[in-house]
Amino acid sequence: MLELDRVTKIFRLGIFGRKSLKAVDQVSFRVNHGQVVALIGESGSGKTTIGKMILRLLPATSGTILFEGRDIAKFHGRALKEYYRQVQGVFQDPFSSYNPIFKVDRIFNIVQKEFFPKVSAQKWRERQEEALCAVGLTPEEVLGKYPHQLSGGQLQRLLIARALLLEIRLLVADEIISMLDASTRVDVLNLLADLKNAQGLSVLFITHDLALAHYVSDEALILYRGNIVESGDIAKVFGSPLHPYTQMLLLSVPRLDQKWEDVEIKLQAQSAPLGKGCVYYHRCFVQEKEKICANEKPGLLEVENGHFVACHRFRETKKEVRYATGETRGTSTS
């Protein structure tokens, strides 16, 4: 359905644009019909930039983004409108998606005016009610109210209901539950799973939360400094992580038997410029890094069916993972 092929995004910095920042570097992946793909990484890794390029909110510097085999950069006029009828995004802060001086009904009125002008008022009310019920809301709860009168969870559900009214096929969900309370988070995740199973909805689930990604996703893409360093089936990536960065992310999940301060000190990022070698070289805690790590950037290599890693030392890390805390855990070998 959606395919990114060597997509790169470079931002020009400074008054005259003499400096540049490569936010996304040669990223390639697919999202298939009815699939939930988690794009995982820490803040500044390029996750949101990828989402914005898919939604045509930012142009790609190079590479192509294909939807059903067609380059979205070439969509204009009616073709672009049809693209937005099938692909929509929901972002982290639901309050920023609403104009505080308008009632929330406005988001539904705009959808009808722009995409379904010939649908009768009665039919539209029926469709609107169906969409609200699908996300666990009723018209009496939310319609006729201003954004400040509703909770963040209700506003987020309204945005998903808007997407359902458009009968979308792909949802770009960018940190959509990070501002919600724990109980509401589970409800929204279960909603996405239900929509996937019932309607075949595809989701690009952008997050920094590994537990949530594991709960809802079929595949994982681990992103570091604009580069995919590991990808594959969610069970394989989480069950047998091969890249040191993936291992570090899994280690950084707080544990009840360990003080977080002790772990955090040993996981602090090292600020270093990108060289021509591995993007993770200066933070890598794998023992005895080789010269190739500093001088040659590794490509994604399929190490087992459906499991890819960009690491020169993945064989060593697969045999024995030396965590940043000094803890050593044995893993299976092939």
QUIURJO-V649088 format. One record per pair of residues at least 12 apart in sequence whose ideal C-beta (glycine too) atoms are under 7 Angstrom apart, sorted by the first residue. I is the first residue (numbers start at 1). J is the second residue. Records with the same first field share a line. If there is no record, write none. Layout:
I=J / J
This chain:
1=31 / 32 / 33 / 67 / 68 / 169 / 170 / 202
2=30 / 31 / 54 / 67 / 170
3=30 / 66
4=27 / 28 / 29 / 63 / 65
5=28 / 63 / 64 / 66
6=26 / 28 / 63
7=24 / 27 / 53 / 60 / 63 / 65
8=22 / 24 / 25 / 26 / 60 / 61 / 62 / 63
9=23 / 24 / 49 / 53 / 58 / 60 / 61
10=22 / 61
11=23
22=226
23=46 / 49 / 226
24=46 / 49 / 50 / 226
25=226 / 227
27=50 / 228
29=221 / 228 / 231
31=170 / 202 / 204
32=202
33=200 / 202
34=196 / 200 / 202
35=202 / 218 / 219
36=192 / 196 / 203 / 205 / 216 / 217 / 218
37=204 / 205 / 217 / 218 / 219 / 221
38=205 / 207 / 213 / 217 / 220 / 221 / 234
39=204 / 205 / 206 / 221 / 223
40=207 / 208 / 210 / 213 / 220 / 221 / 222 / 223
41=208 / 222 / 223 / 224
42=208
43=208
45=223 / 224 / 225 / 226
46=223 / 226
47=206 / 223
48=174 / 206
51=89 / 172 / 174 / 204 / 206
53=65
54=172 / 204
55=87 / 89 / 172
56=72
59=73
60=73
67=83 / 87
85=115 / 166
86=168 / 169 / 170
87=168 / 170
88=163 / 166 / 168 / 171
89=172 / 174
90=156 / 159 / 160 / 163 / 171 / 173 / 176
91=174
92=174 / 175 / 176 / 178 / 179
93=179
94=152 / 155 / 156 / 159
95=147 / 152 / 155
97=159
98=147 / 155
100=146 / 147 / 148
103=144 / 145 / 146
104=142 / 143 / 145 / 147 / 150 / 158
105=143 / 144
107=158 / 162
108=128 / 162 / 165
111=162 / 165 / 166
112=124
115=166
127=165
128=165
131=161 / 164 / 165
132=161
134=161 / 164
135=157 / 160 / 161 / 191
136=157 / 187 / 191
137=154 / 157 / 161
142=154 / 158
152=179 / 180
153=180 / 184
156=176 / 180 / 188
160=191
169=202
170=202
171=201 / 203
172=204
173=192 / 203 / 204 / 205 / 206
174=206
175=206 / 207
176=188
177=189 / 212
189=212 / 215 / 216
192=216
193=216
205=217
210=249 / 250 / 253
211=253
214=234 / 238
217=234
218=234
219=232 / 233 / 234
220=232 / 234 / 237 / 238
222=237 / 243 / 245 / 246
224=245 / 279 / 280
225=274 / 279
227=279 / 310
228=300 / 310
229=243 / 245 / 280 / 310
230=242 / 243 / 246 / 308 / 309
231=300 / 308
232=306 / 307 / 308
233=306 / 307
236=304 / 306 / 307
237=307
238=250
240=331 / 332
242=303 / 309 / 311 / 314 / 317 / 318
243=309 / 310 / 311
244=280 / 284 / 285 / 286 / 317
245=280
247=321 / 323
248=267 / 324
251=323 / 324
252=267
263=325
266=324 / 325
267=324
269=283
270=282 / 283
275=294
276=295 / 297
277=293 / 294 / 295 / 296 / 297
278=293 / 297 / 298 / 312
281=293 / 294
285=322 / 324
286=313 / 316 / 317 / 322
287=322
290=312
292=312
293=312 / 313
298=310 / 311 / 312
304=334
318=331 / 333
319=333
